[in-house]
Amino acid sequence: MTDRVSPEGIARNGVMPRVHGHVSRGPTLPRSSPLFAGRFGRIFRALPPADFGPNDDCSREALMRLGTKMVADRDPEEPEDGPDAEESGIPAAYTYLGQFIDHDLTFDPASSLQRQNDPEALVNFRTPRFDLDNVYGRGPDDQPYLYKDGRTFLLGKRLSGSALGQALVARDLPRNSAKDVHKNLHARAIIGDPRNDENVIVSQLQGLFLRFHNRLAADNPDWTFLEVQRAVRLHYQWIVVNDFLPRIVSESVLNEVLPHLGNGTNVRKDPPKLTFYTVRNQIFMPLEFSVAAYRFGHSMVRPGYRLNDDIGPLSIFTPMDVGDAATDGPRRTLVGFDQIPSGWAIDWARFIELKARPYGDSNDKRNPGNRQRMQLAYKIDTSLADPLRSLPQSVVSDPPLNLAQRNLLRGWMLRLPSGQDVARAIGVDVLDDKDILIGKFTGKNEDIKGSITEFGDPEFQRNCPLWAYILAETRTRTKTETEPVLRTVKTSNGDKQIPTPLLGAVGGRIVAETFAGILNGDNTSYFNVDPLWTPFSDLTDDGQFRLKDLIAYALEDGLT
Ligand code: HEM
């Protein structure tokens, strides 16, 4: 056996991601590395790593074949407006909130120089927290170029567009002025984490967090920077726990880990119950989370999105996006890392429930609601949208370009156990091979390609890669919750009930325990500093505070 976790091993296997997929040093280190006591670690340390063949080459080839099956057969050449059967009841904005959260947890704001000079700080800086370091960077003293006046953020150039005929006003992120098409130079965003400019949607979401901070600062002129930052962080943590998690994790699993959610109380009265994510010294990033469970979000990505009345639907990217944001010609995809075209302001009601929009009609291409509707995330299932079969160079620099293959290979190289072994360790029913289905969970038989063992790879019998297992589990979730969850989407044509697969006994448990464990172990989170804290009442109209309320407040910041 070769040493699959050494950096050399990964390079030899040809998987060396950048940008959002940028691998921090942690996951590529051998298991014995002292850094596993730091930021990266394992929840199920005692379980054996899963292999998928008699030798490494066989395992790699089996995973490559499975990865090919886990991407949808070619969707329509161009994304289309209107409902489709792969949609869940989760508004599309949550896909990019998910990506944004990933960048918050996995970002390391310490410079390499600092790391060399201060090895102790390495461990501290690398601790994952819900602290928005992807927004704040190292703060106004250390990175003053992110800030306007030491208290508020700089914003970028004006963006425009229209929504149902009404003018939209927004701003791009602040950017450098290095753009030069002939020298292949890009106008890079000057933000706390460059990965939040990977695509036009996460980029504009980052912009909204800057504006949320700026508006809180404007509405509370006597607050210091630190007071504003604290309020932003607590509202964000509230959304993560009370809005994001219940959207993606099965209710019974979530309530076991965070009983205060089901009981309508708070974490002081009903503290989190952490059975598997145990912290010995300090909070850490579990590989079962970052390399398997939390990659569920890849299946929520749609092939494309409409941004406003005039722009879209555009593909999230195409293989031709060779970092080509630096062209003079019209942009054809939503790939980021460069100045956003001026007419590309996002109409956020197309991404989240700001206002009820028409539902549209998939049988009538001319139905005007198709162009006006709120777009929904794709279902969490064992199928990725077609553009993820071939990631552009601006996103990854080496093969394989297929994101499903990358996820499967990464999990194997980092010696993750099988899904079945993790299910047994958790003490829940193990999925039968015949129930590990690969395809779209639309409820239509023709959208399922088969069970994992029907593709001719006996290595997957009772031995499913953890990422694939967690996605397959969303069909049934737990032994007792086998009926599809229906989520209500309010539209101007009435409520629509949409089947919405959710993370279950294994995937939901890993995600919920990791989130709860990080918040619990962070002495600056609201779980610890103010467990009875609730969001400001004037930021919401129904007593709840959700991502839509943060967005609505940020949008009304008087930008002109
Ligand atoms: C257009 C959207 C997205 C693209 C193009 C994308 C692409 C990638 C790539 C290329 C990797 C590295 C794969 C590897 O080599 O191991 C990665 C890693 C990862 N992705 Fe995504 N991703 C997207 C959205 C999301 C979403 C919505 C989530 C979660 C809700 C997510 C969670 C993760 C996690 C946890 C990792 C591993 C940690 C990291 O490197 O940040 N991604 N993604």
Residues whose N, C-alpha, C, O or C-beta is under 5 A from the ligand:
A	BS01	HEM	P17 H20 G21 H22 T95 G98 Q99 D102 T106 F289 S290 Y294 R295 G297 H298 V301 V395 V396 R406 R410
